Amino acid sequence: MAQLSVLLDGVTVFQSIVKSGIRQGGILCPIFFNIYMDVLLNTLKSSEYGCHLGKTFVGCIAYADDLILLSASVCDLQKMLTICD
């Protein structure tokens, strides 16, 4: 099990215990990760929350195993976090 903590201005605003997952380094890990991320990114895009440049969704930037959520309002950002949860 691993502990997840979310910090905002150095203050812990959320903590959770991760009870399930896939062992890092397993043969199927990259495949499962890519499937999971594809579903998550498409769900965020179709939610209409987050930032847009014209008609292009830029509310989520993904690089390797990092994810950045961008939103113009705190309410929409919370909705995006709920989707990720």
N, CA, C and O atoms as a Maestro MAE file, in Angstrom:
{
 s_m_m2io_version
 :::
 2.0.0
}

f_m_ct {
 s_m_title
 :::
 protein
 m_atom[340] {
  # First column is atom index #
  i_m_mmod_type
  r_m_x_coord
  r_m_y_coord
  r_m_z_coord
  i_m_residue_number
  s_m_chain_name
  s_m_pdb_residue_name
  s_m_pdb_atom_name
  i_m_atomic_number
  :::
  1 25 0.836 -1.183 0.000 1 A "MET " " N  " 7
  2 3 0.000 0.000 0.000 1 A "MET " " CA " 6
  3 2 0.881 1.246 0.000 1 A "MET " " C  " 6
  4 15 1.979 1.259 0.555 1 A "MET " " O  " 8
  5 25 0.368 2.277 -0.632 2 A "ALA " " N  " 7
  6 3 1.083 3.548 -0.698 2 A "ALA " " CA " 6
  7 2 0.146 4.658 -0.236 2 A "ALA " " C  " 6
  8 15 -1.075 4.525 -0.319 2 A "ALA " " O  " 8
  9 25 0.719 5.737 0.245 3 A "GLN " " N  " 7
  10 3 -0.069 6.874 0.699 3 A "GLN " " CA " 6
  11 2 -0.008 7.977 -0.349 3 A "GLN " " C  " 6
  12 15 1.062 8.292 -0.870 3 A "GLN " " O  " 8
  13 25 -1.157 8.559 -0.651 4 A "LEU " " N  " 7
  14 3 -1.267 9.664 -1.593 4 A "LEU " " CA " 6
  15 2 -1.579 10.927 -0.803 4 A "LEU " " C  " 6
  16 15 -2.515 10.953 -0.004 4 A "LEU " " O  " 8
  17 25 -0.793 11.974 -1.028 5 A "SER " " N  " 7
  18 3 -1.027 13.261 -0.374 5 A "SER " " CA " 6
  19 2 -1.090 14.350 -1.427 5 A "SER " " C  " 6
  20 15 -0.292 14.363 -2.364 5 A "SER " " O  " 8
  21 25 -2.048 15.273 -1.272 6 A "VAL " " N  " 7
  22 3 -2.160 16.431 -2.158 6 A "VAL " " CA " 6
  23 2 -1.862 17.671 -1.324 6 A "VAL " " C  " 6
  24 15 -2.494 17.911 -0.296 6 A "VAL " " O  " 8
  25 25 -0.888 18.456 -1.784 7 A "LEU " " N  " 7
  26 3 -0.484 19.669 -1.070 7 A "LEU " " CA " 6
  27 2 -0.930 20.897 -1.842 7 A "LEU " " C  " 6
  28 15 -0.865 20.927 -3.071 7 A "LEU " " O  " 8
  29 25 -1.382 21.906 -1.119 8 A "LEU " " N  " 7
  30 3 -1.736 23.191 -1.701 8 A "LEU " " CA " 6
  31 2 -1.068 24.260 -0.860 8 A "LEU " " C  " 6
  32 15 -1.400 24.429 0.313 8 A "LEU " " O  " 8
  33 25 -0.131 24.981 -1.450 9 A "ASP " " N  " 7
  34 3 0.656 25.984 -0.734 9 A "ASP " " CA " 6
  35 2 1.326 25.398 0.512 9 A "ASP " " C  " 6
  36 15 1.388 26.042 1.560 9 A "ASP " " O  " 8
  37 25 1.825 24.163 0.379 10 A "GLY " " N  " 7
  38 3 2.536 23.517 1.472 10 A "GLY " " CA " 6
  39 2 1.658 22.915 2.542 10 A "GLY " " C  " 6
  40 15 2.169 22.383 3.528 10 A "GLY " " O  " 8
  41 25 0.336 22.985 2.375 11 A "VAL " " N  " 7
  42 3 -0.600 22.443 3.358 11 A "VAL " " CA " 6
  43 2 -1.278 21.217 2.751 11 A "VAL " " C  " 6
  44 15 -1.777 21.270 1.627 11 A "VAL " " O  " 8
  45 25 -1.293 20.116 3.497 12 A "THR " " N  " 7
  46 3 -1.954 18.903 3.017 12 A "THR " " CA " 6
  47 2 -3.455 19.123 3.010 12 A "THR " " C  " 6
  48 15 -4.051 19.414 4.047 12 A "THR " " O  " 8
  49 25 -4.078 18.981 1.815 13 A "VAL " " N  " 7
  50 3 -5.516 19.200 1.692 13 A "VAL " " CA " 6
  51 2 -6.267 17.889 1.471 13 A "VAL " " C  " 6
  52 15 -7.492 17.840 1.583 13 A "VAL " " O  " 8
  53 25 -5.520 16.822 1.154 14 A "PHE " " N  " 7
  54 3 -6.170 15.536 0.924 14 A "PHE " " CA " 6
  55 2 -5.154 14.427 1.125 14 A "PHE " " C  " 6
  56 15 -4.011 14.537 0.683 14 A "PHE " " O  " 8
  57 25 -5.572 13.355 1.795 15 A "GLN " " N  " 7
  58 3 -4.735 12.171 1.951 15 A "GLN " " CA " 6
  59 2 -5.573 10.940 1.711 15 A "GLN " " C  " 6
  60 15 -6.751 10.890 2.064 15 A "GLN " " O  " 8
  61 25 -4.950 9.945 1.105 16 A "SER " " N  " 7
  62 3 -5.652 8.701 0.836 16 A "SER " " CA " 6
  63 2 -4.643 7.562 0.798 16 A "SER " " C  " 6
  64 15 -3.462 7.780 0.529 16 A "SER " " O  " 8
  65 25 -5.102 6.366 1.064 17 A "ILE " " N  " 7
  66 3 -4.273 5.166 0.958 17 A "ILE " " CA " 6
  67 2 -4.637 4.465 -0.346 17 A "ILE " " C  " 6
  68 15 -5.809 4.203 -0.615 17 A "ILE " " O  " 8
  69 25 -3.617 4.164 -1.157 18 A "VAL " " N  " 7
  70 3 -3.825 3.428 -2.402 18 A "VAL " " CA " 6
  71 2 -3.737 1.950 -2.056 18 A "VAL " " C  " 6
  72 15 -2.682 1.464 -1.650 18 A "VAL " " O  " 8
  73 25 -4.859 1.229 -2.217 19 A "LYS " " N  " 7
  74 3 -4.939 -0.165 -1.786 19 A "LYS " " CA " 6
  75 2 -4.777 -1.166 -2.920 19 A "LYS " " C  " 6
  76 15 -4.587 -2.356 -2.672 19 A "LYS " " O  " 8
  77 25 -4.851 -0.696 -4.163 20 A "SER " " N  " 7
  78 3 -4.729 -1.632 -5.276 20 A "SER " " CA " 6
  79 2 -3.934 -0.994 -6.390 20 A "SER " " C  " 6
  80 15 -3.743 0.222 -6.419 20 A "SER " " O  " 8
  81 25 -3.480 -1.808 -7.292 21 A "GLY " " N  " 7
  82 3 -2.705 -1.303 -8.411 21 A "GLY " " CA " 6
  83 2 -1.952 -2.431 -9.077 21 A "GLY " " C  " 6
  84 15 -2.195 -3.605 -8.799 21 A "GLY " " O  " 8
  85 25 -1.051 -2.075 -9.946 22 A "ILE " " N  " 7
  86 3 -0.258 -3.054 -10.673 22 A "ILE " " CA " 6
  87 2 1.189 -2.873 -10.257 22 A "ILE " " C  " 6
  88 15 1.682 -1.749 -10.163 22 A "ILE " " O  " 8
  89 25 1.863 -3.977 -10.012 23 A "ARG " " N  " 7
  90 3 3.254 -3.933 -9.574 23 A "ARG " " CA " 6
  91 2 4.114 -3.241 -10.627 23 A "ARG " " C  " 6
  92 15 4.044 -3.568 -11.812 23 A "ARG " " O  " 8
  93 25 4.918 -2.289 -10.186 24 A "GLN " " N  " 7
  94 3 5.799 -1.569 -11.099 24 A "GLN " " CA " 6
  95 2 6.838 -2.536 -11.659 24 A "GLN " " C  " 6
  96 15 7.417 -3.337 -10.925 24 A "GLN " " O  " 8
  97 25 7.066 -2.448 -12.966 25 A "GLY " " N  " 7
  98 3 8.052 -3.298 -13.603 25 A "GLY " " CA " 6
  99 2 7.484 -4.572 -14.187 25 A "GLY " " C  " 6
  100 15 8.209 -5.338 -14.821 25 A "GLY " " O  " 8
  101 25 6.188 -4.814 -13.983 26 A "GLY " " N  " 7
  102 3 5.563 -6.004 -14.548 26 A "GLY " " CA " 6
  103 2 5.477 -5.902 -16.065 26 A "GLY " " C  " 6
  104 15 5.495 -4.807 -16.627 26 A "GLY " " O  " 8
  105 25 5.383 -7.046 -16.714 27 A "ILE " " N  " 7
  106 3 5.359 -7.090 -18.177 27 A "ILE " " CA " 6
  107 2 4.157 -6.338 -18.751 27 A "ILE " " C  " 6
  108 15 4.279 -5.668 -19.777 27 A "ILE " " O  " 8
  109 25 3.019 -6.443 -18.107 28 A "LEU " " N  " 7
  110 3 1.806 -5.809 -18.623 28 A "LEU " " CA " 6
  111 2 1.613 -4.365 -18.157 28 A "LEU " " C  " 6
  112 15 0.674 -3.700 -18.592 28 A "LEU " " O  " 8
  113 25 2.486 -3.875 -17.282 29 A "CYS " " N  " 7
  114 3 2.332 -2.524 -16.727 29 A "CYS " " CA " 6
  115 2 2.200 -1.439 -17.801 29 A "CYS " " C  " 6
  116 15 1.273 -0.634 -17.717 29 A "CYS " " O  " 8
  117 25 3.077 -1.378 -18.797 30 A "PRO " " N  " 7
  118 3 2.949 -0.306 -19.793 30 A "PRO " " CA " 6
  119 2 1.635 -0.374 -20.567 30 A "PRO " " C  " 6
  120 15 1.049 0.660 -20.888 30 A "PRO " " O  " 8
  121 25 1.177 -1.572 -20.865 31 A "ILE " " N  " 7
  122 3 -0.082 -1.726 -21.609 31 A "ILE " " CA " 6
  123 2 -1.252 -1.251 -20.759 31 A "ILE " " C  " 6
  124 15 -2.082 -0.468 -21.223 31 A "ILE " " O  " 8
  125 25 -1.322 -1.721 -19.512 32 A "PHE " " N  " 7
  126 3 -2.416 -1.302 -18.623 32 A "PHE " " CA " 6
  127 2 -2.375 0.191 -18.357 32 A "PHE " " C  " 6
  128 15 -3.419 0.842 -18.316 32 A "PHE " " O  " 8
  129 25 -1.172 0.746 -18.173 33 A "PHE " " N  " 7
  130 3 -1.031 2.184 -17.929 33 A "PHE " " CA " 6
  131 2 -1.554 2.981 -19.120 33 A "PHE " " C  " 6
  132 15 -2.293 3.949 -18.943 33 A "PHE " " O  " 8
  133 25 -1.179 2.581 -20.321 34 A "ASN " " N  " 7
  134 3 -1.627 3.298 -21.520 34 A "ASN " " CA " 6
  135 2 -3.135 3.204 -21.708 34 A "ASN " " C  " 6
  136 15 -3.768 4.180 -22.111 34 A "ASN " " O  " 8
  137 25 -3.714 2.053 -21.424 35 A "ILE " " N  " 7
  138 3 -5.173 1.912 -21.515 35 A "ILE " " CA " 6
  139 2 -5.847 2.835 -20.500 35 A "ILE " " C  " 6
  140 15 -6.794 3.545 -20.835 35 A "ILE " " O  " 8
  141 25 -5.356 2.822 -19.259 36 A "TYR " " N  " 7
  142 3 -5.925 3.655 -18.206 36 A "TYR " " CA " 6
  143 2 -5.817 5.132 -18.561 36 A "TYR " " C  " 6
  144 15 -6.794 5.872 -18.441 36 A "TYR " " O  " 8
  145 25 -4.632 5.569 -18.997 37 A "MET " " N  " 7
  146 3 -4.427 6.979 -19.321 37 A "MET " " CA " 6
  147 2 -5.274 7.409 -20.521 37 A "MET " " C  " 6
  148 15 -5.787 8.528 -20.540 37 A "MET " " O  " 8
  149 25 -5.426 6.545 -21.510 38 A "ASP " " N  " 7
  150 3 -6.245 6.877 -22.673 38 A "ASP " " CA " 6
  151 2 -7.693 7.128 -22.259 38 A "ASP " " C  " 6
  152 15 -8.311 8.101 -22.692 38 A "ASP " " O  " 8
  153 25 -8.221 6.255 -21.427 39 A "VAL " " N  " 7
  154 3 -9.601 6.423 -20.940 39 A "VAL " " CA " 6
  155 2 -9.716 7.694 -20.102 39 A "VAL " " C  " 6
  156 15 -10.663 8.463 -20.266 39 A "VAL " " O  " 8
  157 25 -8.751 7.917 -19.199 40 A "LEU " " N  " 7
  158 3 -8.796 9.100 -18.335 40 A "LEU " " CA " 6
  159 2 -8.711 10.393 -19.147 40 A "LEU " " C  " 6
  160 15 -9.497 11.313 -18.922 40 A "LEU " " O  " 8
  161 25 -7.781 10.473 -20.075 41 A "LEU " " N  " 7
  162 3 -7.611 11.697 -20.869 41 A "LEU " " CA " 6
  163 2 -8.825 11.959 -21.754 41 A "LEU " " C  " 6
  164 15 -9.239 13.109 -21.901 41 A "LEU " " O  " 8
  165 25 -9.399 10.922 -22.342 42 A "ASN " " N  " 7
  166 3 -10.606 11.102 -23.158 42 A "ASN " " CA " 6
  167 2 -11.801 11.511 -22.308 42 A "ASN " " C  " 6
  168 15 -12.635 12.302 -22.749 42 A "ASN " " O  " 8
  169 25 -11.890 10.978 -21.091 43 A "THR " " N  " 7
  170 3 -12.974 11.362 -20.180 43 A "THR " " CA " 6
  171 2 -12.842 12.831 -19.780 43 A "THR " " C  " 6
  172 15 -13.836 13.557 -19.759 43 A "THR " " O  " 8
  173 25 -11.628 13.273 -19.463 44 A "LEU " " N  " 7
  174 3 -11.404 14.683 -19.125 44 A "LEU " " CA " 6
  175 2 -11.744 15.577 -20.309 44 A "LEU " " C  " 6
  176 15 -12.383 16.615 -20.140 44 A "LEU " " O  " 8
  177 25 -11.323 15.183 -21.498 45 A "LYS " " N  " 7
  178 3 -11.596 15.986 -22.692 45 A "LYS " " CA " 6
  179 2 -13.090 16.104 -22.956 45 A "LYS " " C  " 6
  180 15 -13.577 17.191 -23.268 45 A "LYS " " O  " 8
  181 25 -13.822 15.007 -22.836 46 A "SER " " N  " 7
  182 3 -15.253 15.027 -23.132 46 A "SER " " CA " 6
  183 2 -16.076 15.688 -22.031 46 A "SER " " C  " 6
  184 15 -17.250 15.992 -22.242 46 A "SER " " O  " 8
  185 25 -15.478 15.918 -20.853 47 A "SER " " N  " 7
  186 3 -16.214 16.534 -19.740 47 A "SER " " CA " 6
  187 2 -16.485 18.013 -19.970 47 A "SER " " C  " 6
  188 15 -17.366 18.582 -19.326 47 A "SER " " O  " 8
  189 25 -15.740 18.652 -20.880 48 A "GLU " " N  " 7
  190 3 -15.852 20.091 -21.174 48 A "GLU " " CA " 6
  191 2 -15.331 20.975 -20.040 48 A "GLU " " C  " 6
  192 15 -15.459 22.197 -20.122 48 A "GLU " " O  " 8
  193 25 -14.747 20.395 -18.983 49 A "TYR " " N  " 7
  194 3 -14.106 21.189 -17.935 49 A "TYR " " CA " 6
  195 2 -12.676 21.478 -18.376 49 A "TYR " " C  " 6
  196 15 -12.160 20.820 -19.280 49 A "TYR " " O  " 8
  197 25 -12.045 22.440 -17.757 50 A "GLY " " N  " 7
  198 3 -10.658 22.733 -18.068 50 A "GLY " " CA " 6
  199 2 -10.522 23.812 -19.116 50 A "GLY " " C  " 6
  200 15 -11.511 24.400 -19.553 50 A "GLY " " O  " 8
  201 25 -9.296 24.066 -19.514 51 A "CYS " " N  " 7
  202 3 -8.985 25.152 -20.445 51 A "CYS " " CA " 6
  203 2 -9.070 24.694 -21.896 51 A "CYS " " C  " 6
  204 15 -8.799 23.540 -22.228 51 A "CYS " " O  " 8
  205 25 -9.455 25.637 -22.745 52 A "HIS " " N  " 7
  206 3 -9.516 25.401 -24.183 52 A "HIS " " CA " 6
  207 2 -8.857 26.576 -24.902 52 A "HIS " " C  " 6
  208 15 -9.025 27.731 -24.510 52 A "HIS " " O  " 8
  209 25 -8.111 26.270 -25.952 53 A "LEU " " N  " 7
  210 3 -7.579 27.290 -26.856 53 A "LEU " " CA " 6
  211 2 -8.361 27.144 -28.138 53 A "LEU " " C  " 6
  212 15 -8.115 26.231 -28.926 53 A "LEU " " O  " 8
  213 25 -9.309 28.048 -28.348 54 A "GLY " " N  " 7
  214 3 -10.238 27.878 -29.462 54 A "GLY " " CA " 6
  215 2 -11.081 26.647 -29.192 54 A "GLY " " C  " 6
  216 15 -11.771 26.578 -28.175 54 A "GLY " " O  " 8
  217 25 -11.032 25.683 -30.083 55 A "LYS " " N  " 7
  218 3 -11.781 24.440 -29.891 55 A "LYS " " CA " 6
  219 2 -10.888 23.299 -29.421 55 A "LYS " " C  " 6
  220 15 -11.332 22.156 -29.311 55 A "LYS " " O  " 8
  221 25 -9.623 23.618 -29.143 56 A "THR " " N  " 7
  222 3 -8.670 22.587 -28.726 56 A "THR " " CA " 6
  223 2 -8.621 22.498 -27.207 56 A "THR " " C  " 6
  224 15 -8.426 23.508 -26.532 56 A "THR " " O  " 8
  225 25 -8.798 21.291 -26.663 57 A "PHE " " N  " 7
  226 3 -8.748 21.055 -25.227 57 A "PHE " " CA " 6
  227 2 -7.297 21.043 -24.760 57 A "PHE " " C  " 6
  228 15 -6.489 20.254 -25.249 57 A "PHE " " O  " 8
  229 25 -6.969 21.915 -23.815 58 A "VAL " " N  " 7
  230 3 -5.637 21.957 -23.221 58 A "VAL " " CA " 6
  231 2 -5.727 21.919 -21.696 58 A "VAL " " C  " 6
  232 15 -4.843 22.420 -21.002 58 A "VAL " " O  " 8
  233 25 -6.786 21.329 -21.190 59 A "GLY " " N  " 7
  234 3 -7.017 21.277 -19.749 59 A "GLY " " CA " 6
  235 2 -6.231 20.190 -19.049 59 A "GLY " " C  " 6
  236 15 -6.283 20.077 -17.824 59 A "GLY " " O  " 8
  237 25 -5.502 19.387 -19.811 60 A "CYS " " N  " 7
  238 3 -4.753 18.296 -19.224 60 A "CYS " " CA " 6
  239 2 -3.477 18.086 -20.029 60 A "CYS " " C  " 6
  240 15 -3.524 17.828 -21.231 60 A "CYS " " O  " 8
  241 25 -2.351 18.198 -19.363 61 A "ILE " " N  " 7
  242 3 -1.068 17.972 -20.007 61 A "ILE " " CA " 6
  243 2 -0.477 16.713 -19.391 61 A "ILE " " C  " 6
  244 15 -0.304 16.625 -18.175 61 A "ILE " " O  " 8
  245 25 -0.171 15.746 -20.236 62 A "ALA " " N  " 7
  246 3 0.380 14.475 -19.758 62 A "ALA " " CA " 6
  247 2 1.771 14.275 -20.349 62 A "ALA " " C  " 6
  248 15 1.987 14.460 -21.547 62 A "ALA " " O  " 8
  249 25 2.712 13.891 -19.482 63 A "TYR " " N  " 7
  250 3 4.059 13.570 -19.920 63 A "TYR " " CA " 6
  251 2 4.556 12.417 -19.062 63 A "TYR " " C  " 6
  252 15 4.679 12.542 -17.843 63 A "TYR " " O  " 8
  253 25 4.838 11.295 -19.710 64 A "ALA " " N  " 7
  254 3 5.244 10.070 -19.012 64 A "ALA " " CA " 6
  255 2 4.155 9.717 -17.989 64 A "ALA " " C  " 6
  256 15 3.012 9.472 -18.373 64 A "ALA " " O  " 8
  257 25 4.490 9.689 -16.707 65 A "ASP " " N  " 7
  258 3 3.471 9.355 -15.702 65 A "ASP " " CA " 6
  259 2 3.025 10.579 -14.911 65 A "ASP " " C  " 6
  260 15 2.444 10.448 -13.833 65 A "ASP " " O  " 8
  261 25 3.296 11.768 -15.446 66 A "ASP " " N  " 7
  262 3 2.871 13.011 -14.799 66 A "ASP " " CA " 6
  263 2 1.646 13.578 -15.510 66 A "ASP " " C  " 6
  264 15 1.492 13.436 -16.723 66 A "ASP " " O  " 8
  265 25 0.785 14.219 -14.737 67 A "LEU " " N  " 7
  266 3 -0.451 14.783 -15.272 67 A "LEU " " CA " 6
  267 2 -0.657 16.159 -14.655 67 A "LEU " " C  " 6
  268 15 -0.617 16.307 -13.434 67 A "LEU " " O  " 8
  269 25 -0.879 17.165 -15.496 68 A "ILE " " N  " 7
  270 3 -1.152 18.524 -15.033 68 A "ILE " " CA " 6
  271 2 -2.558 18.886 -15.474 68 A "ILE " " C  " 6
  272 15 -2.889 18.778 -16.655 68 A "ILE " " O  " 8
  273 25 -3.386 19.314 -14.534 69 A "LEU " " N  " 7
  274 3 -4.745 19.748 -14.849 69 A "LEU " " CA " 6
  275 2 -4.773 21.269 -14.854 69 A "LEU " " C  " 6
  276 15 -4.270 21.910 -13.932 69 A "LEU " " O  " 8
  277 25 -5.371 21.847 -15.906 70 A "LEU " " N  " 7
  278 3 -5.482 23.297 -16.048 70 A "LEU " " CA " 6
  279 2 -6.946 23.695 -16.123 70 A "LEU " " C  " 6
  280 15 -7.714 23.115 -16.890 70 A "LEU " " O  " 8
  281 25 -7.328 24.678 -15.333 71 A "SER " " N  " 7
  282 3 -8.713 25.140 -15.329 71 A "SER " " CA " 6
  283 2 -8.748 26.616 -14.952 71 A "SER " " C  " 6
  284 15 -7.915 27.096 -14.184 71 A "SER " " O  " 8
  285 25 -9.725 27.325 -15.505 72 A "ALA " " N  " 7
  286 3 -9.877 28.747 -15.194 72 A "ALA " " CA " 6
  287 2 -10.634 28.963 -13.890 72 A "ALA " " C  " 6
  288 15 -10.613 30.066 -13.344 72 A "ALA " " O  " 8
  289 25 -11.300 27.935 -13.383 73 A "SER " " N  " 7
  290 3 -12.046 28.096 -12.131 73 A "SER " " CA " 6
  291 2 -11.744 26.940 -11.181 73 A "SER " " C  " 6
  292 15 -11.467 25.820 -11.609 73 A "SER " " O  " 8
  293 25 -11.804 27.235 -9.894 74 A "VAL " " N  " 7
  294 3 -11.569 26.229 -8.870 74 A "VAL " " CA " 6
  295 2 -12.654 25.150 -8.923 74 A "VAL " " C  " 6
  296 15 -12.371 23.973 -8.703 74 A "VAL " " O  " 8
  297 25 -13.890 25.548 -9.213 75 A "CYS " " N  " 7
  298 3 -15.002 24.584 -9.273 75 A "CYS " " CA " 6
  299 2 -14.776 23.557 -10.380 75 A "CYS " " C  " 6
  300 15 -14.969 22.359 -10.172 75 A "CYS " " O  " 8
  301 25 -14.364 24.031 -11.559 76 A "ASP " " N  " 7
  302 3 -14.103 23.099 -12.657 76 A "ASP " " CA " 6
  303 2 -12.890 22.227 -12.364 76 A "ASP " " C  " 6
  304 15 -12.862 21.052 -12.729 76 A "ASP " " O  " 8
  305 25 -11.885 22.804 -11.703 77 A "LEU " " N  " 7
  306 3 -10.711 22.020 -11.342 77 A "LEU " " CA " 6
  307 2 -11.100 20.902 -10.376 77 A "LEU " " C  " 6
  308 15 -10.605 19.781 -10.493 77 A "LEU " " O  " 8
  309 25 -11.979 21.201 -9.428 78 A "GLN " " N  " 7
  310 3 -12.442 20.175 -8.480 78 A "GLN " " CA " 6
  311 2 -13.200 19.082 -9.224 78 A "GLN " " C  " 6
  312 15 -13.055 17.903 -8.899 78 A "GLN " " O  " 8
  313 25 -14.006 19.454 -10.218 79 A "LYS " " N  " 7
  314 3 -14.729 18.457 -11.007 79 A "LYS " " CA " 6
  315 2 -13.756 17.580 -11.789 79 A "LYS " " C  " 6
  316 15 -13.985 16.379 -11.932 79 A "LYS " " O  " 8
  317 25 -12.670 18.169 -12.297 80 A "MET " " N  " 7
  318 3 -11.661 17.392 -13.005 80 A "MET " " CA " 6
  319 2 -10.944 16.441 -12.047 80 A "MET " " C  " 6
  320 15 -10.661 15.298 -12.407 80 A "MET " " O  " 8
  321 25 -10.651 16.902 -10.839 81 A "LEU " " N  " 7
  322 3 -10.033 16.031 -9.834 81 A "LEU " " CA " 6
  323 2 -10.947 14.878 -9.469 81 A "LEU " " C  " 6
  324 15 -10.487 13.755 -9.264 81 A "LEU " " O  " 8
  325 25 -12.247 15.152 -9.388 82 A "THR " " N  " 7
  326 3 -13.219 14.107 -9.092 82 A "THR " " CA " 6
  327 2 -13.222 13.061 -10.203 82 A "THR " " C  " 6
  328 15 -13.315 11.866 -9.923 82 A "THR " " O  " 8
  329 25 -13.122 13.488 -11.442 83 A "ILE " " N  " 7
  330 3 -13.038 12.542 -12.564 83 A "ILE " " CA " 6
  331 2 -11.790 11.680 -12.413 83 A "ILE " " C  " 6
  332 15 -11.845 10.466 -12.613 83 A "ILE " " O  " 8
  333 25 -10.671 12.297 -12.062 84 A "CYS " " N  " 7
  334 3 -9.422 11.551 -11.903 84 A "CYS " " CA " 6
  335 2 -9.488 10.583 -10.734 84 A "CYS " " C  " 6
  336 15 -8.855 9.527 -10.759 84 A "CYS " " O  " 8
  337 25 -10.249 10.938 -9.716 85 A "ASP " " N  " 7
  338 3 -10.395 10.082 -8.531 85 A "ASP " " CA " 6
  339 2 -11.170 8.849 -8.898 85 A "ASP " " C  " 6
  340 15 -11.407 7.992 -8.046 85 A "ASP " " O  " 8
  :::
 }
 m_bond[339] {
  # First column is bond index #
  i_m_from
  i_m_to
  i_m_order
  :::
  1 1 2 1
  2 2 3 1
  3 3 4 2
  4 3 5 1
  5 5 6 1
  6 6 7 1
  7 7 8 2
  8 7 9 1
  9 9 10 1
  10 10 11 1
  11 11 12 2
  12 11 13 1
  13 13 14 1
  14 14 15 1
  15 15 16 2
  16 15 17 1
  17 17 18 1
  18 18 19 1
  19 19 20 2
  20 19 21 1
  21 21 22 1
  22 22 23 1
  23 23 24 2
  24 23 25 1
  25 25 26 1
  26 26 27 1
  27 27 28 2
  28 27 29 1
  29 29 30 1
  30 30 31 1
  31 31 32 2
  32 31 33 1
  33 33 34 1
  34 34 35 1
  35 35 36 2
  36 35 37 1
  37 37 38 1
  38 38 39 1
  39 39 40 2
  40 39 41 1
  41 41 42 1
  42 42 43 1
  43 43 44 2
  44 43 45 1
  45 45 46 1
  46 46 47 1
  47 47 48 2
  48 47 49 1
  49 49 50 1
  50 50 51 1
  51 51 52 2
  52 51 53 1
  53 53 54 1
  54 54 55 1
  55 55 56 2
  56 55 57 1
  57 57 58 1
  58 58 59 1
  59 59 60 2
  60 59 61 1
  61 61 62 1
  62 62 63 1
  63 63 64 2
  64 63 65 1
  65 65 66 1
  66 66 67 1
  67 67 68 2
  68 67 69 1
  69 69 70 1
  70 70 71 1
  71 71 72 2
  72 71 73 1
  73 73 74 1
  74 74 75 1
  75 75 76 2
  76 75 77 1
  77 77 78 1
  78 78 79 1
  79 79 80 2
  80 79 81 1
  81 81 82 1
  82 82 83 1
  83 83 84 2
  84 83 85 1
  85 85 86 1
  86 86 87 1
  87 87 88 2
  88 87 89 1
  89 89 90 1
  90 90 91 1
  91 91 92 2
  92 91 93 1
  93 93 94 1
  94 94 95 1
  95 95 96 2
  96 95 97 1
  97 97 98 1
  98 98 99 1
  99 99 100 2
  100 99 101 1
  101 101 102 1
  102 102 103 1
  103 103 104 2
  104 103 105 1
  105 105 106 1
  106 106 107 1
  107 107 108 2
  108 107 109 1
  109 109 110 1
  110 110 111 1
  111 111 112 2
  112 111 113 1
  113 113 114 1
  114 114 115 1
  115 115 116 2
  116 115 117 1
  117 117 118 1
  118 118 119 1
  119 119 120 2
  120 119 121 1
  121 121 122 1
  122 122 123 1
  123 123 124 2
  124 123 125 1
  125 125 126 1
  126 126 127 1
  127 127 128 2
  128 127 129 1
  129 129 130 1
  130 130 131 1
  131 131 132 2
  132 131 133 1
  133 133 134 1
  134 134 135 1
  135 135 136 2
  136 135 137 1
  137 137 138 1
  138 138 139 1
  139 139 140 2
  140 139 141 1
  141 141 142 1
  142 142 143 1
  143 143 144 2
  144 143 145 1
  145 145 146 1
  146 146 147 1
  147 147 148 2
  148 147 149 1
  149 149 150 1
  150 150 151 1
  151 151 152 2
  152 151 153 1
  153 153 154 1
  154 154 155 1
  155 155 156 2
  156 155 157 1
  157 157 158 1
  158 158 159 1
  159 159 160 2
  160 159 161 1
  161 161 162 1
  162 162 163 1
  163 163 164 2
  164 163 165 1
  165 165 166 1
  166 166 167 1
  167 167 168 2
  168 167 169 1
  169 169 170 1
  170 170 171 1
  171 171 172 2
  172 171 173 1
  173 173 174 1
  174 174 175 1
  175 175 176 2
  176 175 177 1
  177 177 178 1
  178 178 179 1
  179 179 180 2
  180 179 181 1
  181 181 182 1
  182 182 183 1
  183 183 184 2
  184 183 185 1
  185 185 186 1
  186 186 187 1
  187 187 188 2
  188 187 189 1
  189 189 190 1
  190 190 191 1
  191 191 192 2
  192 191 193 1
  193 193 194 1
  194 194 195 1
  195 195 196 2
  196 195 197 1
  197 197 198 1
  198 198 199 1
  199 199 200 2
  200 199 201 1
  201 201 202 1
  202 202 203 1
  203 203 204 2
  204 203 205 1
  205 205 206 1
  206 206 207 1
  207 207 208 2
  208 207 209 1
  209 209 210 1
  210 210 211 1
  211 211 212 2
  212 211 213 1
  213 213 214 1
  214 214 215 1
  215 215 216 2
  216 215 217 1
  217 217 218 1
  218 218 219 1
  219 219 220 2
  220 219 221 1
  221 221 222 1
  222 222 223 1
  223 223 224 2
  224 223 225 1
  225 225 226 1
  226 226 227 1
  227 227 228 2
  228 227 229 1
  229 229 230 1
  230 230 231 1
  231 231 232 2
  232 231 233 1
  233 233 234 1
  234 234 235 1
  235 235 236 2
  236 235 237 1
  237 237 238 1
  238 238 239 1
  239 239 240 2
  240 239 241 1
  241 241 242 1
  242 242 243 1
  243 243 244 2
  244 243 245 1
  245 245 246 1
  246 246 247 1
  247 247 248 2
  248 247 249 1
  249 249 250 1
  250 250 251 1
  251 251 252 2
  252 251 253 1
  253 253 254 1
  254 254 255 1
  255 255 256 2
  256 255 257 1
  257 257 258 1
  258 258 259 1
  259 259 260 2
  260 259 261 1
  261 261 262 1
  262 262 263 1
  263 263 264 2
  264 263 265 1
  265 265 266 1
  266 266 267 1
  267 267 268 2
  268 267 269 1
  269 269 270 1
  270 270 271 1
  271 271 272 2
  272 271 273 1
  273 273 274 1
  274 274 275 1
  275 275 276 2
  276 275 277 1
  277 277 278 1
  278 278 279 1
  279 279 280 2
  280 279 281 1
  281 281 282 1
  282 282 283 1
  283 283 284 2
  284 283 285 1
  285 285 286 1
  286 286 287 1
  287 287 288 2
  288 287 289 1
  289 289 290 1
  290 290 291 1
  291 291 292 2
  292 291 293 1
  293 293 294 1
  294 294 295 1
  295 295 296 2
  296 295 297 1
  297 297 298 1
  298 298 299 1
  299 299 300 2
  300 299 301 1
  301 301 302 1
  302 302 303 1
  303 303 304 2
  304 303 305 1
  305 305 306 1
  306 306 307 1
  307 307 308 2
  308 307 309 1
  309 309 310 1
  310 310 311 1
  311 311 312 2
  312 311 313 1
  313 313 314 1
  314 314 315 1
  315 315 316 2
  316 315 317 1
  317 317 318 1
  318 318 319 1
  319 319 320 2
  320 319 321 1
  321 321 322 1
  322 322 323 1
  323 323 324 2
  324 323 325 1
  325 325 326 1
  326 326 327 1
  327 327 328 2
  328 327 329 1
  329 329 330 1
  330 330 331 1
  331 331 332 2
  332 331 333 1
  333 333 334 1
  334 334 335 1
  335 335 336 2
  336 335 337 1
  337 337 338 1
  338 338 339 1
  339 339 340 2
  :::
 }
}
